[in-house]
Amino acid sequence: MKRITHSDQSDRALLDLIAPVLKHAATEIGVAFFLSRLRGKSVEIIHVETPDTGVSYLHPGLGKRPLHACSCSKAVAAFSPDVFPTGEMEGRLRAYTEFTLTSVQDLEAEFDIIRQRGFAECVEEIERGMCSVAAPLAPSGPGATLSIGATGSTRVFTSAFRKELGPRIARIAQGLSADLGWDAEQDSRTPTAS
């Protein structure tokens, strides 16, 4: 499975394991969930699960997302600084809305917060009225190249909702990482106190 995550042809193998978990979360929480992965120097949403409520929903669609204006990308970038050196981004961060971070210093500060709390948010940064929350599957290794998250309208994704949802998504991601055997890999790289 670790080898599969580094192949562009591996989406189906990942989805066999991850899609049912996302479907369960979408149904239980009532919002759209997504899976994203690093491809080259960008992050793409590769799968979306929506709730079975019969209620109209919003979802992000598939494809590449900007590094600085989408939770799925920020969750991966914060834990992959070698892949996304922010120094190369100065002057190239496009404003999609008035809430988009366009300063490299602001983006680096947000990455610090993401690493501390374990999840990223996007609050109307890529599109007015839309929010999302995402977490990497693991803080390092292959899991850091994948993120899962949820998205919806600002009406649903209030500050209180995001504050509760972020840690919940991080726990789901940790469970998936354990199922894939990546938590043991992380533990083996963690130095032990002597």
C-alpha positions in Angstrom: 0.0 0.0 0.0 2.9 2.4 0.7 4.3 1.8 -2.7 0.8 2.3 -4.3 0.5 5.8 -2.8 3.4 7.0 -4.8 1.9 5.8 -8.1 -0.5 8.0 -10.0 -2.4 4.8 -10.9 -3.2 4.0 -7.3 -6.4 5.9 -6.8 -8.6 2.8 -7.0 -6.6 0.9 -4.3 -6.8 3.9 -1.9 -10.5 4.4 -2.6 -11.3 0.8 -1.8 -10.1 1.5 1.7 -10.9 5.2 2.2 -14.2 5.8 0.3 -16.3 3.7 2.7 -15.0 5.6 5.7 -15.7 8.9 4.0 -19.2 7.7 3.0 -19.9 6.8 6.6 -18.7 10.2 7.8 -20.7 12.1 5.1 -23.9 10.2 6.1 -23.3 10.6 9.9 -22.3 14.3 9.8 -24.4 15.3 6.9 -21.8 17.1 4.8 -19.7 16.3 1.7 -16.3 14.6 2.4 -13.4 14.4 0.1 -10.0 12.7 -0.4 -7.1 14.6 -1.8 -3.6 13.6 -2.8 -0.3 15.2 -3.8 0.5 14.8 -7.5 3.8 16.4 -8.4 3.7 19.9 -7.0 0.0 20.2 -6.6 -2.8 18.7 -4.5 -5.9 17.3 -6.2 -9.3 16.2 -4.9 -9.6 12.7 -6.2 -12.9 11.5 -4.6 -16.0 13.0 -3.0 -18.7 11.3 -0.9 -22.0 13.1 -0.2 -24.6 12.4 2.5 -27.7 10.3 1.7 -30.1 12.8 3.1 -31.9 13.8 -0.1 -31.1 17.4 0.8 -29.3 19.6 -1.6 -25.5 19.6 -0.9 -22.5 21.4 -2.1 -19.3 19.6 -3.0 -15.9 20.7 -4.3 -15.7 18.6 -7.4 -12.5 16.9 -8.5 -9.2 18.4 -9.5 -6.3 20.6 -8.5 -6.6 23.1 -5.6 -4.5 26.1 -4.9 -1.9 25.6 -2.2 -2.8 28.7 -0.2 -6.6 28.8 -0.6 -8.0 25.3 0.1 -7.9 23.2 3.3 -7.0 20.0 1.4 -3.8 21.6 0.0 -2.9 23.5 3.1 -3.2 20.3 5.2 -0.7 18.6 2.9 1.6 21.6 2.4 1.9 22.3 6.1 3.3 18.8 6.7 5.4 18.7 3.5 7.6 21.8 3.6 10.2 20.2 1.4 7.7 19.8 -1.4 6.2 23.3 -1.0 9.0 25.7 -0.2 7.1 28.9 0.6 10.1 31.1 -0.4 9.4 30.3 -4.0 5.8 31.6 -3.7 6.5 35.2 -2.9 4.4 37.4 -5.2 2.6 34.4 -6.7 -0.3 33.8 -4.3 -3.5 34.8 -6.1 -6.4 36.4 -4.2 -9.6 34.4 -5.1 -11.6 36.4 -2.5 -10.8 39.2 0.0 -10.1 36.4 2.6 -7.4 34.6 0.6 -3.9 34.8 2.1 -1.5 36.4 -0.4 1.4 37.0 2.0 4.0 34.2 2.3 4.6 35.2 5.9 0.8 34.9 6.7 0.8 31.5 4.9 3.8 30.3 6.9 2.1 31.4 10.2 -1.1 29.5 9.2 1.0 26.4 8.4 2.4 26.6 12.0 -1.2 26.7 13.3 -2.2 23.7 11.1 0.8 21.7 12.4 -0.1 22.5 16.0 -3.8 21.6 15.8 -3.6 18.9 13.1 -6.1 20.2 10.6 -6.5 23.1 8.1 -9.5 25.4 7.4 -10.6 27.3 4.4 -13.1 30.0 5.2 -14.3 31.7 2.0 -10.7 31.8 0.8 -11.4 30.2 -2.6 -15.1 31.0 -3.0 -17.5 33.2 -1.1 -20.0 31.3 0.9 -17.9 28.1 1.0 -15.8 26.5 3.8 -13.8 23.4 4.3 -11.8 21.6 6.9 -9.1 18.9 6.1 -6.4 16.9 7.8 -3.5 14.9 6.5 -3.7 11.1 7.0 -0.4 11.3 8.9 2.1 14.1 9.9 4.9 12.5 7.8 5.6 9.7 5.4 3.1 8.7 2.7 0.2 9.8 4.9 1.4 13.4 4.7 0.7 13.4 0.9 -3.0 12.6 1.4 -5.7 14.6 3.1 -9.3 14.0 3.9 -11.8 16.8 4.6 -15.3 18.1 4.5 -16.9 21.1 2.8 -20.1 23.0 2.9 -21.6 26.5 3.1 -20.8 29.1 5.6 -24.3 28.7 7.0 -23.4 25.1 8.1 -19.7 25.5 8.6 -19.9 28.0 11.4 -16.9 28.7 13.6 -18.3 26.4 16.3 -19.0 23.6 13.7 -15.5 23.8 12.3 -13.9 23.8 15.8 -15.7 20.5 16.5 -15.3 19.0 13.0 -11.5 19.7 12.7 -10.4 17.3 15.5 -13.0 14.8 14.4 -11.6 14.7 10.8 -8.1 14.4 12.3 -9.2 11.4 14.3 -10.7 9.8 11.2 -7.5 10.5 9.3 -5.4 8.9 12.2 -7.7 5.8 12.0 -7.1 5.5 8.3 -3.4 5.9 8.8 -3.4 3.1 11.3 -5.4 0.9 9.0 -2.8 1.5 6.3 0.0 0.7 8.7 1.5 4.3 8.6 1.2 5.0 12.3 3.7 2.2 13.0 6.1 3.7 10.4 5.7 7.1 12.1 6.4 5.5 15.5 9.6 3.9 14.2 10.9 7.3 13.2 10.1 8.9 16.5 13.2 9.1 18.8 12.8 7.4 22.1 14.0 9.0 25.3 16.9 7.3 26.9 
